[in-house]
Amino acid sequence: MAVRAVVVEADGGSRGNPGPAGYGAVVRDPASGEVLAERSEAIGVATNNVAEYRGLIAGLEAAAELGAAEVDARMDSKLVVEQMCGRWQIKNPGLRPLAAQAAALVGRFAAVRFQWIPRERNRHADALANAAMDAAAAGAAAPPRAAAAPEAVDRAREAAAGAATRGAGSDPATAPASWEPRPSDTATRLILVRHGETEFTAQRRYSGRGDVPLSARGRAQARATAARVAALAPAVAAVVSSPLSRCTATAEAIAGALGGIPVRRMDDLIECDFGAWEGRTFAEVREGWPGELDAWLASTRVAPPDGESFTEVGARAARAADALLRAYPGETVVVVSHVSPIKLVLRDALAAGDAFLHRLYLDAAGISVVDRWPDGGVAVRSVNDTAHLAAL
C-alpha cells in the first residue's frame, strides 16, 4: 500500500553563485511530521537556482519512490515556486531542462501543490544543502541520503491513510502547477498511434509481448491511419515504433505516406508483459486468477503472474517520451505503440490518476496528439481520433 500524501521540503545553494553548490530535500509525513526520507548531494560548481531545482527534483523523486499520490512541495525559493506554478517565465535557458524534469515528475502524482515558506521554516533542508555545499567546497561529493527504514514508512502510511486532500486555498503560491497556452511551433508534438487490429484485438485477448501480426482489417486501418497522419503533419522529423511487428507494420505504412522516412525502433515502447495472461480473455483471467486480477486492477504496482506492472511500463514510456523531447525539440514525431504505453503517456500528460487507465478506451489505429514544451508545459490536443476509420 502506497503512502497517500507527503510533504517535500527542498532547498539548494551556492557559495559564490556560481560556486560550490549542493542541495537538500526532506520528505515528511504530513500528519506526524516524521521524516520519511532525506536527500542531499554536492553538485560541483553551479548557481543557487540550479541547486534549488536539483533539490526539488530530488525531493519529488524520493516521494515517488515512497509511492506517494499527493505532494505538498515547500521551498523558500520564490523563483522556483512561481516558475513551477507557471506564473513566472523561465528566462534562463540553463534552468529549462531542470524545470522540464521537475514537471515530468509532477505529472506522475495525482496532485502536487507548491508553497513558498520562509527560510526559518525550511531549516532541515537548508542544513542538508549547507552540508552538501561544504562537501562541494572541499571537492568531495556527498552521497545521496537514502529513504528512511521501511518501518518508518509503514507507520506513516497508517497515519496518512485517513488524511484528507488539502486544497490549494486562496494563496496563489499553493495552486497546482499549470502553464498558460503558448505557440505550438515551439513544442515537440507527439502523434501517438495505436497499431492496427490483430486477431487478438478482435477477440479482446490480452496481447503483450507475443508478436501477433496485423490482420487484413488491421492492414487496411494502417493505410487509413497513414493517410490521416500525413494530412495532420506533412513535416515529420521521425517515426518511432515498438519493435513488435503489429507496430512496425503500422509505422512503415505511415512512414511510406510521409515520403519513405526510416522507422526507428524503441524498445521502451513495447507493450506491457501480461505474463501468464497472454492470449487470454478477461473472462478467462477472471476464472483462473480472480485474486490476482483484483489486485492488478486495484494497483499499478501489481504485475500479472510472471508479467510486468503498469508502474514499470509507465517508467519506460515516460523515458521514451523524454528522450524524444530531447532528440527532436520543436519538431513533430509519430510514435506507434500499444494501448498500455500510450495510456500511460496520456495519463501523465493530463496529470490524471491511475483510475484513468481503466476508464480510457483506445481503439486500434486511434490517434492522440500531445504537445510538450522544454519548460514542462503540456497540451493534449486530441485523444483516440478514429474519424479516418469510419469508411472501413
Solvent accessible surface area in square Angstrom, and as a share of the most:
residue,aa,sasa,rsa
1,M,173,0.77
2,A,39,0.31
3,V,1,0.01
4,R,103,0.37
5,A,16,0.12
6,V,1,0.01
7,V,5,0.03
8,V,1,0.00
9,E,17,0.08
10,A,0,0.00
11,D,2,0.01
12,G,7,0.06
13,G,7,0.07
14,S,16,0.10
15,R,102,0.37
16,G,64,0.62
17,N,81,0.41
18,P,87,0.55
19,G,7,0.07
20,P,38,0.24
21,A,0,0.00
22,G,0,0.00
23,Y,12,0.05
24,G,0,0.00
25,A,1,0.01
26,V,0,0.00
27,V,1,0.01
28,R,53,0.19
29,D,1,0.01
30,P,37,0.23
31,A,70,0.54
32,S,76,0.49
33,G,32,0.31
34,E,49,0.22
35,V,44,0.25
36,L,0,0.00
37,A,1,0.01
38,E,28,0.13
39,R,30,0.11
40,S,7,0.05
41,E,44,0.20
42,A,9,0.07
43,I,34,0.17
44,G,36,0.35
45,V,113,0.65
46,A,16,0.12
47,T,45,0.26
48,N,48,0.24
49,N,44,0.23
50,V,34,0.20
51,A,0,0.00
52,E,16,0.07
53,Y,0,0.00
54,R,75,0.27
55,G,0,0.00
56,L,0,0.00
57,I,8,0.04
58,A,8,0.06
59,G,0,0.00
60,L,0,0.00
61,E,67,0.30
62,A,1,0.01
63,A,0,0.00
64,A,34,0.27
65,E,115,0.51
66,L,15,0.07
67,G,8,0.08
68,A,10,0.07
69,A,25,0.20
70,E,7,0.03
71,V,0,0.00
72,D,18,0.09
73,A,0,0.00
74,R,47,0.17
75,M,2,0.01
76,D,19,0.10
77,S,8,0.05
78,K,92,0.39
79,L,50,0.25
80,V,0,0.00
81,V,0,0.00
82,E,12,0.05
83,Q,10,0.04
84,M,2,0.01
85,C,5,0.03
86,G,20,0.20
87,R,95,0.35
88,W,115,0.40
89,Q,139,0.62
90,I,16,0.08
91,K,157,0.67
92,N,73,0.37
93,P,94,0.59
94,G,45,0.43
95,L,3,0.02
96,R,93,0.34
97,P,88,0.55
98,L,25,0.13
99,A,1,0.01
100,A,15,0.11
101,Q,82,0.37
102,A,0,0.00
103,A,10,0.08
104,A,27,0.21
105,L,18,0.09
106,V,17,0.10
107,G,10,0.10
108,R,97,0.35
109,F,6,0.03
110,A,49,0.38
111,A,31,0.24
112,V,6,0.04
113,R,20,0.07
114,F,0,0.00
115,Q,50,0.22
116,W,103,0.36
117,I,2,0.01
118,P,35,0.22
119,R,126,0.46
120,E,104,0.47
121,R,132,0.48
122,N,0,0.00
123,R,174,0.64
124,H,55,0.25
125,A,0,0.00
126,D,30,0.16
127,A,61,0.47
128,L,12,0.06
129,A,1,0.01
130,N,50,0.26
131,A,60,0.46
132,A,1,0.00
133,M,14,0.06
134,D,78,0.40
135,A,20,0.16
136,A,15,0.12
137,A,63,0.49
138,A,85,0.66
139,G,72,0.69
140,A,56,0.44
141,A,81,0.63
142,A,23,0.18
143,P,105,0.66
144,P,81,0.51
145,R,109,0.40
146,A,84,0.65
147,A,43,0.33
148,A,33,0.26
149,A,48,0.37
150,P,101,0.63
151,E,98,0.44
152,A,8,0.07
153,V,11,0.06
154,D,75,0.39
155,R,137,0.50
156,A,1,0.01
157,R,77,0.28
158,E,144,0.65
159,A,45,0.35
160,A,0,0.00
161,A,53,0.41
162,G,76,0.73
163,A,41,0.32
164,A,89,0.69
165,T,77,0.45
166,R,105,0.38
167,G,66,0.63
168,A,33,0.26
169,G,68,0.66
170,S,118,0.76
171,D,70,0.36
172,P,86,0.54
173,A,6,0.05
174,T,19,0.11
175,A,31,0.24
176,P,80,0.51
177,A,21,0.16
178,S,65,0.42
179,W,70,0.24
180,E,128,0.57
181,P,138,0.87
182,R,59,0.21
183,P,89,0.56
184,S,54,0.35
185,D,114,0.59
186,T,70,0.41
187,A,3,0.03
188,T,2,0.01
189,R,72,0.26
190,L,3,0.02
191,I,2,0.01
192,L,5,0.02
193,V,0,0.00
194,R,29,0.11
195,H,8,0.04
196,G,0,0.00
197,E,29,0.13
198,T,1,0.00
199,E,111,0.50
200,F,52,0.22
201,T,31,0.18
202,A,66,0.51
203,Q,93,0.41
204,R,176,0.64
205,R,76,0.28
206,Y,32,0.12
207,S,20,0.13
208,G,0,0.00
209,R,94,0.34
210,G,26,0.25
211,D,85,0.44
212,V,23,0.13
213,P,88,0.56
214,L,14,0.07
215,S,25,0.16
216,A,70,0.54
217,R,109,0.40
218,G,0,0.00
219,R,123,0.45
220,A,25,0.19
221,Q,7,0.03
222,A,4,0.03
223,R,151,0.55
224,A,21,0.16
225,T,0,0.00
226,A,5,0.04
227,A,65,0.50
228,R,79,0.29
229,V,0,0.00
230,A,26,0.20
231,A,79,0.61
232,L,73,0.36
233,A,9,0.07
234,P,112,0.70
235,A,83,0.64
236,V,21,0.12
237,A,40,0.31
238,A,11,0.08
239,V,0,0.00
240,V,0,0.00
241,S,0,0.00
242,S,0,0.00
243,P,37,0.23
244,L,17,0.08
245,S,39,0.25
246,R,1,0.00
247,C,0,0.00
248,T,10,0.06
249,A,41,0.32
250,T,0,0.00
251,A,0,0.00
252,E,93,0.42
253,A,30,0.23
254,I,0,0.00
255,A,4,0.03
256,G,47,0.46
257,A,49,0.38
258,L,28,0.14
259,G,71,0.69
260,G,54,0.52
261,I,48,0.24
262,P,115,0.72
263,V,39,0.22
264,R,100,0.36
265,R,145,0.53
266,M,20,0.09
267,D,106,0.55
268,D,31,0.16
269,L,7,0.03
270,I,25,0.13
271,E,8,0.04
272,C,0,0.00
273,D,40,0.21
274,F,13,0.05
275,G,21,0.20
276,A,34,0.27
277,W,0,0.00
278,E,56,0.25
279,G,16,0.15
280,R,100,0.36
281,T,31,0.18
282,F,96,0.40
283,A,71,0.55
284,E,71,0.32
285,V,0,0.00
286,R,89,0.33
287,E,149,0.67
288,G,47,0.45
289,W,55,0.19
290,P,68,0.43
291,G,48,0.46
292,E,81,0.36
293,L,0,0.00
294,D,74,0.38
295,A,44,0.34
296,W,15,0.05
297,L,61,0.30
298,A,87,0.68
299,S,41,0.27
300,T,18,0.10
301,R,129,0.47
302,V,51,0.29
303,A,39,0.30
304,P,3,0.02
305,P,36,0.23
306,D,134,0.70
307,G,24,0.23
308,E,20,0.09
309,S,6,0.04
310,F,20,0.08
311,T,51,0.30
312,E,94,0.42
313,V,0,0.00
314,G,6,0.06
315,A,49,0.38
316,R,20,0.07
317,A,1,0.01
318,A,11,0.09
319,R,131,0.48
320,A,1,0.01
321,A,7,0.06
322,D,32,0.17
323,A,25,0.20
324,L,2,0.01
325,L,22,0.11
326,R,171,0.62
327,A,55,0.43
328,Y,40,0.15
329,P,84,0.53
330,G,36,0.35
331,E,81,0.36
332,T,22,0.13
333,V,0,0.00
334,V,0,0.00
335,V,6,0.04
336,V,0,0.00
337,S,1,0.01
338,H,1,0.00
339,V,36,0.21
340,S,7,0.04
341,P,2,0.01
342,I,5,0.02
343,K,28,0.12
344,L,2,0.01
345,V,19,0.11
346,L,0,0.00
347,R,26,0.10
348,D,29,0.15
349,A,21,0.16
350,L,82,0.41
351,A,56,0.43
352,A,26,0.20
353,G,34,0.33
354,D,64,0.33
355,A,53,0.41
356,F,39,0.16
357,L,6,0.03
358,H,91,0.41
359,R,202,0.74
360,L,32,0.16
361,Y,130,0.49
362,L,9,0.04
363,D,49,0.25
364,A,11,0.09
365,A,0,0.00
366,G,5,0.05
367,I,1,0.00
368,S,2,0.01
369,V,11,0.06
370,V,1,0.00
371,D,1,0.00
372,R,35,0.13
373,W,12,0.04
374,P,62,0.39
375,D,29,0.15
376,G,8,0.08
377,G,0,0.00
378,V,55,0.32
379,A,28,0.21
380,V,41,0.23
381,R,117,0.43
382,S,38,0.25
383,V,57,0.33
384,N,32,0.17
385,D,29,0.15
386,T,45,0.26
387,A,74,0.57
388,H,30,0.13
389,L,20,0.10
390,A,90,0.70
391,A,103,0.80
392,L,87,0.43
